[in-house]
Amino acid sequence: MKLFARLRSSKRRRGNILFRYGWKVALLILLAAGGFAVFLFYGTWAQTFDMKNVGEMPERNTVYDVDGKITAV
């Protein structure tokens, strides 16, 4: 009788381990997949920009002093 009781408890432990760690592994996989999806989205979006035009863009820097007057343009 003790033999059968041990077999039953070991089956419960296996299911408990799957429940205990299974949702954590699934959550980790979902987070990794979400991070990878964000990486792919921004990676493909960044390829749409033409970096050759960056050097030709006009720059505008305005420096104000404490009184709010423009000191440099």
N, CA, C and O atoms as a CHARMM CRD file, in Angstrom:
* protein
*
  292
    1    1 MET  N      0.81100  -1.19300   0.00000 PROA 1      0.00000
    2    1 MET  CA     0.00000   0.00000   0.00000 PROA 1      0.00000
    3    1 MET  C      0.85700   1.26000   0.00000 PROA 1      0.00000
    4    1 MET  O      0.50700   2.24500  -0.65100 PROA 1      0.00000
    5    2 LYS  N      1.95900   1.24100   0.71200 PROA 2      0.00000
    6    2 LYS  CA     2.81800   2.41500   0.74000 PROA 2      0.00000
    7    2 LYS  C      3.43600   2.66200  -0.63500 PROA 2      0.00000
    8    2 LYS  O      3.69700   3.80600  -1.00600 PROA 2      0.00000
    9    3 LEU  N      3.66800   1.59200  -1.38300 PROA 3      0.00000
   10    3 LEU  CA     4.23200   1.71900  -2.71000 PROA 3      0.00000
   11    3 LEU  C      3.29300   2.49700  -3.61900 PROA 3      0.00000
   12    3 LEU  O      3.73000   3.37900  -4.35800 PROA 3      0.00000
   13    4 PHE  N      2.01300   2.17600  -3.56800 PROA 4      0.00000
   14    4 PHE  CA     1.04200   2.87900  -4.40800 PROA 4      0.00000
   15    4 PHE  C      0.86700   4.33200  -3.96200 PROA 4      0.00000
   16    4 PHE  O      0.64000   5.21700  -4.78700 PROA 4      0.00000
   17    5 ALA  N      0.97100   4.56400  -2.69100 PROA 5      0.00000
   18    5 ALA  CA     0.84400   5.93100  -2.18000 PROA 5      0.00000
   19    5 ALA  C      2.01300   6.78800  -2.67700 PROA 5      0.00000
   20    5 ALA  O      1.82900   7.96200  -2.99500 PROA 5      0.00000
   21    6 ARG  N      3.19000   6.21500  -2.74300 PROA 6      0.00000
   22    6 ARG  CA     4.34900   6.95500  -3.23800 PROA 6      0.00000
   23    6 ARG  C      4.21800   7.23700  -4.72700 PROA 6      0.00000
   24    6 ARG  O      4.60500   8.30800  -5.19300 PROA 6      0.00000
   25    7 LEU  N      3.68300   6.29700  -5.46500 PROA 7      0.00000
   26    7 LEU  CA     3.49400   6.51300  -6.89500 PROA 7      0.00000
   27    7 LEU  C      2.49200   7.62900  -7.15300 PROA 7      0.00000
   28    7 LEU  O      2.68900   8.44400  -8.05500 PROA 7      0.00000
   29    8 ARG  N      1.43500   7.67000  -6.38100 PROA 8      0.00000
   30    8 ARG  CA     0.44700   8.72700  -6.54600 PROA 8      0.00000
   31    8 ARG  C      1.04100  10.09400  -6.21500 PROA 8      0.00000
   32    8 ARG  O      0.78700  11.07000  -6.92100 PROA 8      0.00000
   33    9 SER  N      1.81300  10.16500  -5.16500 PROA 9      0.00000
   34    9 SER  CA     2.38200  11.44500  -4.77100 PROA 9      0.00000
   35    9 SER  C      3.44000  11.91900  -5.77400 PROA 9      0.00000
   36    9 SER  O      3.60700  13.12200  -5.96900 PROA 9      0.00000
   37   10 SER  N      4.15000  10.98700  -6.40700 PROA 10     0.00000
   38   10 SER  CA     5.14000  11.40300  -7.39100 PROA 10     0.00000
   39   10 SER  C      4.46000  11.95900  -8.63700 PROA 10     0.00000
   40   10 SER  O      4.99700  12.86100  -9.27900 PROA 10     0.00000
   41   11 LYS  N      3.28200  11.43200  -8.98900 PROA 11     0.00000
   42   11 LYS  CA     2.54200  11.97500 -10.12000 PROA 11     0.00000
   43   11 LYS  C      2.04700  13.38300  -9.80600 PROA 11     0.00000
   44   11 LYS  O      2.03800  14.25300 -10.67700 PROA 11     0.00000
   45   12 ARG  N      1.64900  13.59800  -8.60200 PROA 12     0.00000
   46   12 ARG  CA     1.20400  14.92900  -8.20000 PROA 12     0.00000
   47   12 ARG  C      2.36900  15.90800  -8.23200 PROA 12     0.00000
   48   12 ARG  O      2.19500  17.06500  -8.61300 PROA 12     0.00000
   49   13 ARG  N      3.52500  15.46600  -7.84600 PROA 13     0.00000
   50   13 ARG  CA     4.69300  16.34000  -7.85000 PROA 13     0.00000
   51   13 ARG  C      5.07100  16.73200  -9.26900 PROA 13     0.00000
   52   13 ARG  O      5.45800  17.87500  -9.51300 PROA 13     0.00000
   53   14 ARG  N      4.96500  15.80800 -10.19900 PROA 14     0.00000
   54   14 ARG  CA     5.29600  16.12100 -11.58200 PROA 14     0.00000
   55   14 ARG  C      4.33900  17.18200 -12.13300 PROA 14     0.00000
   56   14 ARG  O      4.76600  18.13600 -12.78300 PROA 14     0.00000
   57   15 GLY  N      3.09300  17.01100 -11.87800 PROA 15     0.00000
   58   15 GLY  CA     2.11600  18.00200 -12.32700 PROA 15     0.00000
   59   15 GLY  C      2.31700  19.33800 -11.63600 PROA 15     0.00000
   60   15 GLY  O      2.14800  20.39400 -12.24600 PROA 15     0.00000
   61   16 ASN  N      2.66800  19.29000 -10.39200 PROA 16     0.00000
   62   16 ASN  CA     2.91100  20.50700  -9.63700 PROA 16     0.00000
   63   16 ASN  C      4.13700  21.23900 -10.17400 PROA 16     0.00000
   64   16 ASN  O      4.15000  22.46800 -10.24300 PROA 16     0.00000
   65   17 ILE  N      5.16000  20.48900 -10.55100 PROA 17     0.00000
   66   17 ILE  CA     6.36700  21.10300 -11.11300 PROA 17     0.00000
   67   17 ILE  C      6.04000  21.75800 -12.45000 PROA 17     0.00000
   68   17 ILE  O      6.50800  22.85900 -12.73900 PROA 17     0.00000
   69   18 LEU  N      5.23700  21.08000 -13.26200 PROA 18     0.00000
   70   18 LEU  CA     4.85200  21.65900 -14.54300 PROA 18     0.00000
   71   18 LEU  C      4.05500  22.93900 -14.33300 PROA 18     0.00000
   72   18 LEU  O      4.26400  23.92400 -15.04100 PROA 18     0.00000
   73   19 PHE  N      3.16200  22.93100 -13.38600 PROA 19     0.00000
   74   19 PHE  CA     2.38500  24.13600 -13.09500 PROA 19     0.00000
   75   19 PHE  C      3.26500  25.22200 -12.49300 PROA 19     0.00000
   76   19 PHE  O      3.10400  26.40600 -12.79200 PROA 19     0.00000
   77   20 ARG  N      4.18200  24.81200 -11.65400 PROA 20     0.00000
   78   20 ARG  CA     5.01900  25.78000 -10.95000 PROA 20     0.00000
   79   20 ARG  C      5.98500  26.48300 -11.89900 PROA 20     0.00000
   80   20 ARG  O      6.18700  27.69200 -11.78500 PROA 20     0.00000
   81   21 TYR  N      6.58200  25.75000 -12.82700 PROA 21     0.00000
   82   21 TYR  CA     7.57500  26.32800 -13.71200 PROA 21     0.00000
   83   21 TYR  C      7.05100  26.57700 -15.12800 PROA 21     0.00000
   84   21 TYR  O      7.62800  27.37700 -15.86500 PROA 21     0.00000
   85   22 GLY  N      5.99300  25.92000 -15.50700 PROA 22     0.00000
   86   22 GLY  CA     5.48400  26.03800 -16.87200 PROA 22     0.00000
   87   22 GLY  C      5.01700  27.43800 -17.20900 PROA 22     0.00000
   88   22 GLY  O      5.33600  27.94500 -18.28400 PROA 22     0.00000
   89   23 TRP  N      4.27600  28.07200 -16.32800 PROA 23     0.00000
   90   23 TRP  CA     3.79200  29.41600 -16.61200 PROA 23     0.00000
   91   23 TRP  C      4.92600  30.42800 -16.60200 PROA 23     0.00000
   92   23 TRP  O      4.86000  31.43400 -17.30900 PROA 23     0.00000
   93   24 LYS  N      5.96800  30.17800 -15.81200 PROA 24     0.00000
   94   24 LYS  CA     7.11800  31.08000 -15.79300 PROA 24     0.00000
   95   24 LYS  C      7.89200  30.98900 -17.09700 PROA 24     0.00000
   96   24 LYS  O      8.34100  32.00100 -17.63500 PROA 24     0.00000
   97   25 VAL  N      8.04200  29.78000 -17.59700 PROA 25     0.00000
   98   25 VAL  CA     8.72700  29.58700 -18.87800 PROA 25     0.00000
   99   25 VAL  C      7.90400  30.19800 -20.00400 PROA 25     0.00000
  100   25 VAL  O      8.45800  30.83900 -20.89700 PROA 25     0.00000
  101   26 ALA  N      6.59200  30.00800 -19.97200 PROA 26     0.00000
  102   26 ALA  CA     5.72200  30.58100 -21.00500 PROA 26     0.00000
  103   26 ALA  C      5.77800  32.11000 -20.96500 PROA 26     0.00000
  104   26 ALA  O      5.81300  32.75200 -22.01500 PROA 26     0.00000
  105   27 LEU  N      5.78700  32.69000 -19.78700 PROA 27     0.00000
  106   27 LEU  CA     5.88100  34.14200 -19.65200 PROA 27     0.00000
  107   27 LEU  C      7.22100  34.64600 -20.17100 PROA 27     0.00000
  108   27 LEU  O      7.28100  35.68200 -20.83400 PROA 27     0.00000
  109   28 LEU  N      8.28300  33.93100 -19.87700 PROA 28     0.00000
  110   28 LEU  CA     9.60500  34.30600 -20.36100 PROA 28     0.00000
  111   28 LEU  C      9.66200  34.24200 -21.88400 PROA 28     0.00000
  112   28 LEU  O     10.24700  35.11800 -22.52100 PROA 28     0.00000
  113   29 ILE  N      9.06300  33.21800 -22.46500 PROA 29     0.00000
  114   29 ILE  CA     9.03600  33.08900 -23.92700 PROA 29     0.00000
  115   29 ILE  C      8.21700  34.21700 -24.53800 PROA 29     0.00000
  116   29 ILE  O      8.61100  34.77500 -25.56200 PROA 29     0.00000
  117   30 LEU  N      7.09000  34.56100 -23.93500 PROA 30     0.00000
  118   30 LEU  CA     6.27200  35.66300 -24.44400 PROA 30     0.00000
  119   30 LEU  C      7.01400  37.00000 -24.37100 PROA 30     0.00000
  120   30 LEU  O      6.93600  37.80400 -25.30000 PROA 30     0.00000
  121   31 LEU  N      7.72000  37.23200 -23.29300 PROA 31     0.00000
  122   31 LEU  CA     8.48300  38.47300 -23.16400 PROA 31     0.00000
  123   31 LEU  C      9.62100  38.52900 -24.18200 PROA 31     0.00000
  124   31 LEU  O      9.87800  39.57700 -24.77400 PROA 31     0.00000
  125   32 ALA  N     10.29300  37.41400 -24.38100 PROA 32     0.00000
  126   32 ALA  CA    11.36400  37.36500 -25.37000 PROA 32     0.00000
  127   32 ALA  C     10.81100  37.58200 -26.77700 PROA 32     0.00000
  128   32 ALA  O     11.41300  38.29900 -27.57600 PROA 32     0.00000
  129   33 ALA  N      9.67500  36.97000 -27.08000 PROA 33     0.00000
  130   33 ALA  CA     9.06100  37.14800 -28.40000 PROA 33     0.00000
  131   33 ALA  C      8.60800  38.59600 -28.59200 PROA 33     0.00000
  132   33 ALA  O      8.74800  39.14400 -29.68500 PROA 33     0.00000
  133   34 GLY  N      8.07500  39.21100 -27.56000 PROA 34     0.00000
  134   34 GLY  CA     7.67900  40.60900 -27.64800 PROA 34     0.00000
  135   34 GLY  C      8.87400  41.52600 -27.86600 PROA 34     0.00000
  136   34 GLY  O      8.81200  42.45400 -28.67300 PROA 34     0.00000
  137   35 GLY  N      9.95000  41.27000 -27.15500 PROA 35     0.00000
  138   35 GLY  CA    11.16900  42.05600 -27.34400 PROA 35     0.00000
  139   35 GLY  C     11.73700  41.89500 -28.74200 PROA 35     0.00000
  140   35 GLY  O     12.19800  42.86100 -29.35000 PROA 35     0.00000
  141   36 PHE  N     11.70000  40.67400 -29.24400 PROA 36     0.00000
  142   36 PHE  CA    12.19000  40.41200 -30.59900 PROA 36     0.00000
  143   36 PHE  C     11.30500  41.09500 -31.63200 PROA 36     0.00000
  144   36 PHE  O     11.80900  41.60500 -32.63300 PROA 36     0.00000
  145   37 ALA  N      9.99900  41.11400 -31.40500 PROA 37     0.00000
  146   37 ALA  CA     9.07400  41.78500 -32.32500 PROA 37     0.00000
  147   37 ALA  C      9.32900  43.28700 -32.34400 PROA 37     0.00000
  148   37 ALA  O      9.30300  43.89900 -33.41200 PROA 37     0.00000
  149   38 VAL  N      9.57400  43.88700 -31.19600 PROA 38     0.00000
  150   38 VAL  CA     9.88400  45.32000 -31.13000 PROA 38     0.00000
  151   38 VAL  C     11.19900  45.59800 -31.85400 PROA 38     0.00000
  152   38 VAL  O     11.31700  46.58500 -32.57900 PROA 38     0.00000
  153   39 PHE  N     12.18200  44.72900 -31.65800 PROA 39     0.00000
  154   39 PHE  CA    13.47600  44.87100 -32.33800 PROA 39     0.00000
  155   39 PHE  C     13.30200  44.80000 -33.85300 PROA 39     0.00000
  156   39 PHE  O     13.88700  45.60700 -34.57600 PROA 39     0.00000
  157   40 LEU  N     12.51600  43.86000 -34.33800 PROA 40     0.00000
  158   40 LEU  CA    12.27600  43.74400 -35.77300 PROA 40     0.00000
  159   40 LEU  C     11.52100  44.94800 -36.31200 PROA 40     0.00000
  160   40 LEU  O     11.83400  45.43900 -37.39600 PROA 40     0.00000
  161   41 PHE  N     10.53300  45.42700 -35.57200 PROA 41     0.00000
  162   41 PHE  CA     9.75600  46.58300 -36.01500 PROA 41     0.00000
  163   41 PHE  C     10.64500  47.80300 -36.18800 PROA 41     0.00000
  164   41 PHE  O     10.62600  48.43900 -37.24300 PROA 41     0.00000
  165   42 TYR  N     11.42100  48.13700 -35.16800 PROA 42     0.00000
  166   42 TYR  CA    12.25700  49.31800 -35.25900 PROA 42     0.00000
  167   42 TYR  C     13.42700  49.10500 -36.21800 PROA 42     0.00000
  168   42 TYR  O     13.91800  50.06500 -36.81100 PROA 42     0.00000
  169   43 GLY  N     13.87200  47.88000 -36.37600 PROA 43     0.00000
  170   43 GLY  CA    14.92700  47.60300 -37.34400 PROA 43     0.00000
  171   43 GLY  C     14.46700  47.83300 -38.77000 PROA 43     0.00000
  172   43 GLY  O     15.20100  48.40800 -39.57500 PROA 43     0.00000
  173   44 THR  N     13.27200  47.39400 -39.08800 PROA 44     0.00000
  174   44 THR  CA    12.75700  47.61400 -40.43900 PROA 44     0.00000
  175   44 THR  C     12.34700  49.07400 -40.64300 PROA 44     0.00000
  176   44 THR  O     12.45900  49.59300 -41.75400 PROA 44     0.00000
  177   45 TRP  N     11.88400  49.72700 -39.61200 PROA 45     0.00000
  178   45 TRP  CA    11.50300  51.13100 -39.71400 PROA 45     0.00000
  179   45 TRP  C     12.73700  52.00800 -39.92800 PROA 45     0.00000
  180   45 TRP  O     12.67300  52.99500 -40.66100 PROA 45     0.00000
  181   46 ALA  N     13.84500  51.66000 -39.30300 PROA 46     0.00000
  182   46 ALA  CA    15.06700  52.44800 -39.42900 PROA 46     0.00000
  183   46 ALA  C     15.63400  52.36800 -40.84200 PROA 46     0.00000
  184   46 ALA  O     16.32500  53.28900 -41.27800 PROA 46     0.00000
  185   47 GLN  N     15.36100  51.29900 -41.55600 PROA 47     0.00000
  186   47 GLN  CA    15.87600  51.16100 -42.91900 PROA 47     0.00000
  187   47 GLN  C     15.16700  52.09400 -43.89500 PROA 47     0.00000
  188   47 GLN  O     15.66200  52.30300 -45.00300 PROA 47     0.00000
  189   48 THR  N     14.03100  52.65400 -43.51800 PROA 48     0.00000
  190   48 THR  CA    13.30900  53.54400 -44.41100 PROA 48     0.00000
  191   48 THR  C     13.90300  54.95200 -44.43500 PROA 48     0.00000
  192   48 THR  O     13.57600  55.72900 -45.33200 PROA 48     0.00000
  193   49 PHE  N     14.75500  55.30100 -43.48900 PROA 49     0.00000
  194   49 PHE  CA    15.35600  56.62500 -43.44300 PROA 49     0.00000
  195   49 PHE  C     16.56700  56.70000 -44.36500 PROA 49     0.00000
  196   49 PHE  O     17.35900  55.76100 -44.44500 PROA 49     0.00000
  197   50 ASP  N     16.70100  57.81300 -45.05200 PROA 50     0.00000
  198   50 ASP  CA    17.83600  58.03100 -45.93600 PROA 50     0.00000
  199   50 ASP  C     18.90400  58.79500 -45.16100 PROA 50     0.00000
  200   50 ASP  O     18.75400  59.99100 -44.91200 PROA 50     0.00000
  201   51 MET  N     19.95700  58.12700 -44.78800 PROA 51     0.00000
  202   51 MET  CA    20.98800  58.73600 -43.96000 PROA 51     0.00000
  203   51 MET  C     21.90200  59.66800 -44.75500 PROA 51     0.00000
  204   51 MET  O     22.68800  60.40000 -44.15400 PROA 51     0.00000
  205   52 LYS  N     21.82300  59.66300 -46.08300 PROA 52     0.00000
  206   52 LYS  CA    22.64300  60.56600 -46.89600 PROA 52     0.00000
  207   52 LYS  C     22.19500  62.01300 -46.72300 PROA 52     0.00000
  208   52 LYS  O     23.00200  62.93000 -46.87200 PROA 52     0.00000
  209   53 ASN  N     20.93800  62.22600 -46.41500 PROA 53     0.00000
  210   53 ASN  CA    20.41000  63.57600 -46.26200 PROA 53     0.00000
  211   53 ASN  C     20.69000  64.18500 -44.89700 PROA 53     0.00000
  212   53 ASN  O     20.42300  65.36900 -44.69100 PROA 53     0.00000
  213   54 VAL  N     21.20700  63.43000 -43.98500 PROA 54     0.00000
  214   54 VAL  CA    21.43500  63.95100 -42.63200 PROA 54     0.00000
  215   54 VAL  C     22.48200  65.05200 -42.65300 PROA 54     0.00000
  216   54 VAL  O     22.33200  66.04600 -41.94300 PROA 54     0.00000
  217   55 GLY  N     23.52800  64.90700 -43.43800 PROA 55     0.00000
  218   55 GLY  CA    24.57500  65.92900 -43.52000 PROA 55     0.00000
  219   55 GLY  C     24.11400  67.18600 -44.21400 PROA 55     0.00000
  220   55 GLY  O     24.69600  68.24900 -43.99700 PROA 55     0.00000
  221   56 GLU  N     23.08800  67.10600 -45.04200 PROA 56     0.00000
  222   56 GLU  CA    22.60200  68.25100 -45.78200 PROA 56     0.00000
  223   56 GLU  C     21.49800  69.01600 -45.04800 PROA 56     0.00000
  224   56 GLU  O     21.08300  70.08500 -45.49600 PROA 56     0.00000
  225   57 MET  N     21.03400  68.48700 -43.94900 PROA 57     0.00000
  226   57 MET  CA    19.94100  69.13500 -43.22500 PROA 57     0.00000
  227   57 MET  C     20.44100  70.40300 -42.54000 PROA 57     0.00000
  228   57 MET  O     21.54600  70.41900 -41.99800 PROA 57     0.00000
  229   58 PRO  N     19.63700  71.46800 -42.56000 PROA 58     0.00000
  230   58 PRO  CA    20.06500  72.70600 -41.89100 PROA 58     0.00000
  231   58 PRO  C     20.06200  72.51800 -40.36500 PROA 58     0.00000
  232   58 PRO  O     19.17300  71.89300 -39.78700 PROA 58     0.00000
  233   59 GLU  N     21.07700  73.08000 -39.76200 PROA 59     0.00000
  234   59 GLU  CA    21.18100  72.99500 -38.30500 PROA 59     0.00000
  235   59 GLU  C     20.79200  74.33900 -37.70300 PROA 59     0.00000
  236   59 GLU  O     21.12900  75.39500 -38.23800 PROA 59     0.00000
  237   60 ARG  N     20.10000  74.28500 -36.61600 PROA 60     0.00000
  238   60 ARG  CA    19.73000  75.52700 -35.94000 PROA 60     0.00000
  239   60 ARG  C     19.92900  75.31900 -34.45300 PROA 60     0.00000
  240   60 ARG  O     19.23800  74.52100 -33.82100 PROA 60     0.00000
  241   61 ASN  N     20.87100  76.04000 -33.91700 PROA 61     0.00000
  242   61 ASN  CA    21.13400  76.02400 -32.48200 PROA 61     0.00000
  243   61 ASN  C     20.97100  77.43900 -31.94900 PROA 61     0.00000
  244   61 ASN  O     21.56500  78.38400 -32.46800 PROA 61     0.00000
  245   62 THR  N     20.18400  77.56800 -30.93800 PROA 62     0.00000
  246   62 THR  CA    19.98500  78.87400 -30.31900 PROA 62     0.00000
  247   62 THR  C     20.34800  78.76100 -28.84900 PROA 62     0.00000
  248   62 THR  O     19.84100  77.90000 -28.13100 PROA 62     0.00000
  249   63 VAL  N     21.23300  79.64400 -28.41700 PROA 63     0.00000
  250   63 VAL  CA    21.67500  79.63700 -27.01800 PROA 63     0.00000
  251   63 VAL  C     21.13700  80.89200 -26.35500 PROA 63     0.00000
  252   63 VAL  O     21.34300  82.00400 -26.84200 PROA 63     0.00000
  253   64 TYR  N     20.45300  80.70300 -25.24900 PROA 64     0.00000
  254   64 TYR  CA    19.88100  81.81700 -24.48300 PROA 64     0.00000
  255   64 TYR  C     20.69400  82.02500 -23.21500 PROA 64     0.00000
  256   64 TYR  O     21.22800  81.07600 -22.64300 PROA 64     0.00000
  257   65 ASP  N     20.78100  83.27600 -22.78500 PROA 65     0.00000
  258   65 ASP  CA    21.43700  83.53800 -21.50700 PROA 65     0.00000
  259   65 ASP  C     20.38900  83.52200 -20.39100 PROA 65     0.00000
  260   65 ASP  O     19.23900  83.15000 -20.62100 PROA 65     0.00000
  261   66 VAL  N     20.78400  83.91900 -19.19900 PROA 66     0.00000
  262   66 VAL  CA    19.91500  83.86000 -18.03900 PROA 66     0.00000
  263   66 VAL  C     18.71200  84.77400 -18.19000 PROA 66     0.00000
  264   66 VAL  O     17.63100  84.45700 -17.69400 PROA 66     0.00000
  265   67 ASP  N     18.87800  85.88600 -18.85600 PROA 67     0.00000
  266   67 ASP  CA    17.80900  86.87100 -19.02600 PROA 67     0.00000
  267   67 ASP  C     16.86400  86.51000 -20.16300 PROA 67     0.00000
  268   67 ASP  O     15.84700  87.17800 -20.35000 PROA 67     0.00000
  269   68 GLY  N     17.17900  85.46500 -20.93000 PROA 68     0.00000
  270   68 GLY  CA    16.33100  85.06000 -22.02900 PROA 68     0.00000
  271   68 GLY  C     16.70900  85.68800 -23.35600 PROA 68     0.00000
  272   68 GLY  O     15.96400  85.57600 -24.33000 PROA 68     0.00000
  273   69 LYS  N     17.85500  86.34700 -23.40800 PROA 69     0.00000
  274   69 LYS  CA    18.33600  86.95200 -24.64200 PROA 69     0.00000
  275   69 LYS  C     19.14600  85.93500 -25.44300 PROA 69     0.00000
  276   69 LYS  O     19.82500  85.07700 -24.87900 PROA 69     0.00000
  277   70 ILE  N     19.06000  86.04600 -26.74900 PROA 70     0.00000
  278   70 ILE  CA    19.79500  85.13300 -27.61200 PROA 70     0.00000
  279   70 ILE  C     21.26400  85.55600 -27.62900 PROA 70     0.00000
  280   70 ILE  O     21.57900  86.70800 -27.92700 PROA 70     0.00000
  281   71 THR  N     22.15000  84.62700 -27.31300 PROA 71     0.00000
  282   71 THR  CA    23.59100  84.93900 -27.32000 PROA 71     0.00000
  283   71 THR  C     24.26100  84.32700 -28.55500 PROA 71     0.00000
  284   71 THR  O     25.27000  84.86700 -29.00600 PROA 71     0.00000
  285   72 ALA  N     23.76400  83.25500 -29.11000 PROA 72     0.00000
  286   72 ALA  CA    24.36900  82.63400 -30.27500 PROA 72     0.00000
  287   72 ALA  C     23.27900  81.95500 -31.09900 PROA 72     0.00000
  288   72 ALA  O     22.30300  81.42700 -30.56600 PROA 72     0.00000
  289   73 VAL  N     23.47400  81.98600 -32.40800 PROA 73     0.00000
  290   73 VAL  CA    22.50800  81.34200 -33.30300 PROA 73     0.00000
  291   73 VAL  C     23.20700  80.25900 -34.08500 PROA 73     0.00000
  292   73 VAL  O     22.58000  79.58500 -34.90200 PROA 73     0.00000
